Structures are given as structure tokens and as C-alpha cells.
Amino acid sequence: MALIVPERGVLAAVDLAAALSGCLRPAPEYAPSFSTPALRPAAVLIPIVSRREGNAVLFTRRAPTLTHHAGQICFPGGTVSDADATYAQAALRELEEETGIAQRHVHLAGALPALDTRTGFSVVPVVGVIEEGFRLVLQQSEVTAVFEIPLPFVLNGRNYQTRPVPDRDQARVFDTIQYGSNVIWGATATMLVNLVAILNGLAPDLHESLRATRGNCDF
């Protein structure tokens, strides 16, 4: 089932979350006996901000001093801790710790398939719709900036490109999306590719389905 998201924020946050949930799978619960012991369980929140002037996706820029993904654009998130009962709880906790956005502003919509990273994590991307009226208080040790990209731009498959990006002193090929001076690549871009594919009913191979239709798709 494909999702039609209005360009303008005519849906209340709770209604937009309900519409998204019809396309997404429920967020899995965290189990201590993790299926891939070599990978550390982690969760991120893909935050869709419901605004009257238009829906947008919120991104963070990580501090340049961090061990993993320093200076990159990403979603709020991190390792699932012992205190987190579910992946969704981990994603909401990280959102509030990194950006100051209180959990009461977030309506959970579901999750994307887990993504295994080369840095040793298995990440569950949880999708949530955020109501207007939240207050940003950035955790400067982890996040240096927060910005938004219009949701219709993110969901337009033509805005994605595959190109080499410098990574660990070598050029590797990644899916990327650029908005202004902000270039999103790596695991974050892969999550967006999967989100676009799911919301447009491109299955079963989400990644390859988007690649195959990128040249002539209408979304």
C-alpha cells in the first residue's frame, strides 16, 4: 500500500502518524538474547515534524569530536541501554537527550527494517510524528545543529543519487540526498531510501526497487 502525504500540514500529528502506521511495521521489542551477538542493538528516531506550513523531516549534525560518525548528518539515536524496554523507548530517550524534544510531543508510527552498519551496530529506525510547540535544547557534546528538510523533498525518489563519498580516507559509493549545502549519506540515507520505498509500495527488495524505478518514478 502506498501512502499519500499532503504537502501542507493539513493532517494533525496523530492522524499523520496513523496514516504512516498503515504502511510501516510495528517497532520490535528489545530482547536481551539479540539475534546477532556481534552487533550492538541501537535505535534512531526518524522525526517527521507536523507543521501547518508543511511537513518536514528533522535531522541532527553530530559533533566533530564523537567516536562514531563525527560531523555527519543523522537522526537522533544511539545504543539500546539496559533501561530501555523497547527500541521505541530507546529512540525516544535519545531524541529527548540530544535535542530536548519531550517525548509527549511524539506520536509513534512504526519502524523500518533493522539496518546493520559497518561500525558494529544493528539499528532499528523508529518513525515518529512530532507536534509543533516543542522546545529545542541541544546536547552540545553530541549535536551541533538541528535542521529540517521538507517531507515531499525527502519522499521524491529523483532527489537520491549514488555517488562516491570520502569515508575513512577512501572513497566509497553510497546513496546520497542533498538539500542545500547538506549532504546526507551512509546509514541515514539508506534509511531514507527504505522509507521512500515502503511508503510508495515498492517491495519486496526495498533498496533495489527504488534503484530500478529512480529514473522514471513519480514520487
N, C-alpha and C positions, 0 to 999 in steps of 0.2 A: 504494500500500500504506500503510495506516495503522499507526501504532506504538502499542502499549500499554505505557506506562511504569508500573511499580509505584510506588505512593505511598511505600512504605517502601523503604529502600535494600537490597533483598534481592539485587540483582544486583551482582556485583563490577564495578569501574570498567571493566575491559577488556571485560566482557560487555555492559555498558550501551552502551559505545562501538560494539561490534559490532552491537547491535540498531539503534542510530541510523544506522549506516552503510548499512543496508539501505534507508533512506528518503532519504538525502542523496546529493548528487553529490560526486565527489572534488574536493578543493580544487585549483583550477587552478595550474599553474606560472607563475611570473612571466616574461614575455618583454620584453626592452628595447624592442622595437617595439610599444609599447602601442597598442591599437586606437583609443583616444580621446585623442590627444595633449594636448587642452586640459585633461584631468583628470589629477590625480596619483594613481598607484596606491597604495592603502592596504589594510590588513588589520586586522581585530579578531578577538579570540577570544571566542566565546560559551562561558563556562566553566560546565559543569554539574558540581557537586560531588557525588560519590557518598558519602553518609553512611549509616551503619546506621540512624539515626533518620529518614531521609528524604532524597531527592534535592533539590537546590536549585540555583538559578542565581545566580552571583556577579556583582555589579555594583560599579563604582567611581564615586566622585563626584570630578569634575575640580576642580582648584584654581581659585579665582576669578580668578587673575592670568593665566590662559592666553589666547592669542590666539583659539583656536577652541573653541567650546562651553564657555566658562568656567562653572564651577559646576554643570554639568549631570551627570546620571547617565548612564553609558555603560558600554561594555565596554572592557577593556584593548586598546589598539591604536594604530596610527599609520601613517605613511608607509612604504612599502616602500623599503628602502635598497639601495644597490649591493651590500652584503654579503649580502643575503638572496637565496638561490637560489630560494625559492618564497614564495607568500603564507603558507603554513602556518608557515614559518620566521620570517617577519616577525611573525606573530601570537604565536608562542611567545616570541620575543625580547621583544616589547613586554610580554607578560604578566609575564615574569620581571623586566624592568626596572621596571615600575610597581608590582608587588605583591610581588615577592620569591618568587613561587611557581616553584620549579625545574621545568624542562621535563621532568624524569624522572617527575614526578607526573602528566603529562598523556597521555591516550590520545586521539588524533585520531579523529574520527568522520566528517568530511566537511565540506561547505560549503554555504552558501546562495547564491542568485544575487547577483551583484555589485550594489551599490546606489550610484547616482550622487547626490552631495549638492550642495546649493546653494553650499557653501563650496569647491567645486572639486576634490573627491576622488571616485574610483571605488573603493568599499570592498568587499572580499570578506570576508564573515563566515565564519570558520572555527569549527566546533563541536568542542569537546574535553571529555572527561570527566576530572575531577581526582580522584585518590585522596586519601583522608584522610591526615593526617600531614604536610602541608605547613606551612611557616612563612611568615607574612606579614611583609614588610619594605617598607613603603610608600615610594615615591619622592615625598616631600612636595612637591616643586616641581610635580608633575603631579597627584597623587592625595591628597585629604584624608581619604577614608574608603572602606572596603570593607564591603559588607553582602550578605546572601543573601535570596532570596525562594524559597519552596517551589516546586519544579518543577510540581506539579499546579496551583498557582495561576496560574503563567505560561502553562500549556497550556490553561487554561479560557477559551474564546473569549468568554464572558459578562463577563469582567473587563476587556475592552477597550472604550473609548469614543472617539468622535470629538468633539473639543471645541476651542475656541479657546485658544491659549496665547500669552502675550506673547513676541514674538520680534523683536529689533531695533526696539524702540519701536513695534511694531504687533502686532495680534492676528492670528494665522494659525491655520488649522484643522489639527490633527494627530490621528493615532491616539495614544491615551494608555492607560496602565495604571497604577493607583495601588495601592500596598501600604503601609498605614500612612500616614505622612507623606511617603513617597517617591513622586513623580510622574515617570514615565518617558514621554518623548515624543520627537518628532523621528526621526532616523535609527535610534536604538536601538529605539524602539517599532515602527518599520516592520520591522526585522529580526525582532523577536519575532512580529509578525503573520505574516510569511512562514514562520517556523519552525513556528508553530501550524498554518498551512495545509498545509505539506508533511507534517508528522507525522500529520496527520489525512486525508491523501489528497485534499485539495481542490485540484484542478488543472483547467484549465491556468493560469487567471489567479488567482494565489495571493491577491493583495490583495483583489480583488473577490469571490472565492469566500468569503473569511472575512466580508466585509461582508454578503453575501447570506444567510449562514447564522447570523449572530451572534444573531439573535432567537430561534432555536429549536434551537441546536446542543447536543449533549450532552457535548462535550469540554471 
